[in-house]
Each structure stands twice: as C-alpha cells, then as structure tokens.
Amino acid sequence: MMTSAPQPLPAPSEPFPDIEEIRLDRDRRHLHLAFSGRPAAPASLNAPALRAALSAPALRASLSAPALRAACRCAACVADQARGTFSADFAGVTLTHVAPFGAHGLNLSFSDGHARGVYPFAYLAALAADAAGPDLSEVKP
C-alpha cells in the first residue's frame, strides 16, 4: 500500500551538502549524520527542504532504519510504489551495512535483505530537513 508520493531526488546541478560525520548506532537502528554549514543556497533551487538544509549553519540528523528503508528510491522500490504494492511498514528493520557510494552518497543494506538503496548526501539532507520541519538544528525521525 502506497502511503505517499515518492520524493524527487535533487537534480545533479543542485548543490549538495558536505558530510562531516556518518555513524551507525550499536543497535543498527539509527544512522547519525552531520552536514557542515553551507553558504545560502540559490533562490532558484526548487526543493524548499533542501534549500533550507543547505542554508542552515549545520545540520545533525539521526535517521531511523525503518524511515530510511521506506525512503528507498531504487528502481524496484519506485516500481512497487507506482504499482501501489510498496509496503512502507518496515518496523523492526535495521541497517546491516553502510558503505560509501562514490563521493556523494551511501549504499545502505537492511536486515530485510534489501541492499540496492543508494542515498545521495543531498537526498539524506532533504530527508533530514523534511523530518525536522521548521527546526533544522537536530532531527530524530
């Protein structure tokens, strides 16, 4: 059952935040991220949450494994969302592996066997900013 429309990925031409810290909890239930402060993002940037995150002095986020799993934008998950067969209920899912994906993102593997999710840092910053709402300093979805 699809709960919400897929969130668009930032365009490659949009600025991306610098990542300063990537840390996984011992229980593998939360991924902790710290993005450095950036100069104000261009007003032409279409994604308000990403623009706000990039303009903030710094952003620290603690994103849960179930929330990250539900936010996967791999081809299989996007297809399931389009068909209405994607289940956003990932309670109990943990992260099993976190690996760099190039210089601009992470490949995340989950305890349900899903290991195809690539999460660009700009997308992670947008997820963190969306979860934070108006208060961007600390995020714990």
C-alpha positions in Angstrom: 0.0 0.0 0.0 1.5 3.3 -1.0 1.4 5.9 1.7 2.8 9.0 -0.1 4.2 10.1 -3.4 7.9 9.3 -3.9 10.2 12.2 -3.0 12.1 13.5 -6.1 15.8 13.3 -6.0 17.7 16.6 -6.3 18.9 17.4 -9.8 22.6 16.8 -10.3 23.2 20.5 -10.9 21.8 21.4 -7.4 24.4 21.9 -4.7 25.0 19.1 -2.2 25.9 19.4 1.4 29.3 18.4 2.8 29.1 15.5 5.1 31.2 15.6 8.2 30.1 12.6 10.1 28.5 9.2 9.4 27.8 7.0 12.4 25.7 3.9 12.9 24.2 3.1 16.3 25.4 -0.1 18.1 21.8 -1.5 17.7 21.9 -0.5 14.0 18.5 1.2 14.3 19.7 4.8 13.5 22.2 6.4 11.1 23.6 9.6 12.5 24.8 12.2 10.1 26.3 15.7 10.4 26.4 18.0 7.5 28.5 21.1 7.5 27.1 24.6 7.2 27.0 25.9 3.7 26.6 29.4 2.2 23.0 30.3 1.4 21.6 28.1 -1.3 20.5 29.7 -4.6 16.9 31.0 -4.6 16.3 29.2 -7.8 16.6 25.8 -6.0 13.2 24.1 -6.3 13.3 21.8 -3.3 12.4 24.1 -0.3 13.6 21.5 2.3 16.9 21.0 0.6 17.3 24.8 0.2 16.6 25.3 3.9 19.0 22.5 4.8 21.8 23.9 2.7 21.3 27.4 4.0 21.3 26.3 7.7 24.6 26.7 9.6 24.8 23.0 10.2 22.5 20.0 10.3 22.8 17.0 12.5 20.4 14.1 11.8 19.5 10.8 13.4 17.5 8.9 10.7 15.9 5.6 11.7 16.5 2.4 9.7 12.7 2.0 9.0 12.4 5.6 7.8 15.5 5.1 5.5 14.1 1.8 4.2 10.8 3.4 3.4 12.6 6.3 1.6 14.5 3.9 -0.7 14.5 5.2 -4.3 16.0 2.2 -6.1 14.2 1.1 -9.3 12.5 -1.9 -7.6 11.1 0.3 -4.7 10.0 3.1 -7.1 8.2 0.5 -9.3 6.5 -1.0 -6.3 5.4 2.5 -5.3 4.0 3.1 -8.8 2.1 -0.2 -8.7 0.8 0.5 -5.2 2.4 -2.6 -3.8 5.1 -0.9 -1.8 4.7 -1.5 2.0 6.0 1.4 4.0 5.8 -0.6 7.2 9.4 -1.5 8.0 9.1 -1.7 11.8 12.0 -3.7 13.2 14.2 -3.3 10.2 17.8 -2.5 11.0 20.8 -1.4 8.9 23.2 -4.2 8.2 25.8 -2.4 6.2 26.7 1.2 5.3 29.2 1.8 2.5 30.3 4.9 0.5 28.8 5.2 -3.0 31.2 7.4 -4.8 32.0 10.7 -3.2 28.4 11.9 -2.9 26.3 9.2 -1.2 25.9 6.0 0.7 24.8 2.5 -0.2 22.6 1.1 2.6 21.8 -2.5 3.3 18.9 -3.6 5.5 18.0 -6.6 7.7 15.1 -7.5 5.3 17.7 -8.3 2.6 17.3 -5.1 0.7 20.7 -3.8 -0.4 20.2 -1.8 -3.5 19.4 1.6 -2.0 21.7 4.4 -3.0 21.2 7.5 -0.9 23.0 10.7 -2.2 24.0 13.1 0.6 21.7 15.7 -0.9 18.8 13.2 -0.6 19.8 12.4 3.0 19.9 16.1 3.8 16.5 16.6 2.3 15.1 13.7 4.3 16.6 15.2 7.4 15.2 18.6 6.6 11.7 17.2 5.9 11.7 15.4 9.2 12.8 18.5 11.1 10.2 20.8 9.7 10.8 24.3 10.8 13.5 23.4 13.4 16.5 22.2 11.3 19.1 22.0 14.1 18.5 18.4 15.3 16.5 15.7 13.6 15.3 12.4 15.1 12.5 10.8 13.0 
